[in-house]
Amino acid sequence: MRAPDLFDQAQELEELMRAEAIERSRWHGGACSAVACECGAEIPEARRRALPGVQTCVDCATAMERGKRNRGSFDAV
């Protein structure tokens, strides 16, 4: 078996750093979730735990996502 060259070592380091970054983003360590959405609806605790740093209720998040999809499409004029 050959010794790892510089590119192999760089790839291993990149994979390790990526895995660590993903893990940090999952356990965020301080992203503060909102208790209530801007629309006034309460954001359930289960949603705040599942999505650290969440700022919108499900209805508003869904509406924003639909808006993003609609802006990306072209309507025939």
C-alpha positions, 0 to 999 in steps of 0.5 A: 500500500502506498503512503498518502500523498499531499492530495490524499491528506488534504482530502481527509482534512477537508472531509473531517472539517466538513463533518465537524461543520455539519455537526456544529450546525446541527447542535448550533450552540446558541442560535436563538429561536423566536417564541412567536412569529412576526404574524403573532402565532406561537412557534411550538417548542417542538419546532424550536427544538427541531430547527434551532434559530427558527424565526417563523411559524409553519404557515409563514415558512410555507408561504415564504417557500411558495413565494420563492418557488413562484418567483423562480418560474416565468408566467406566459405573457 
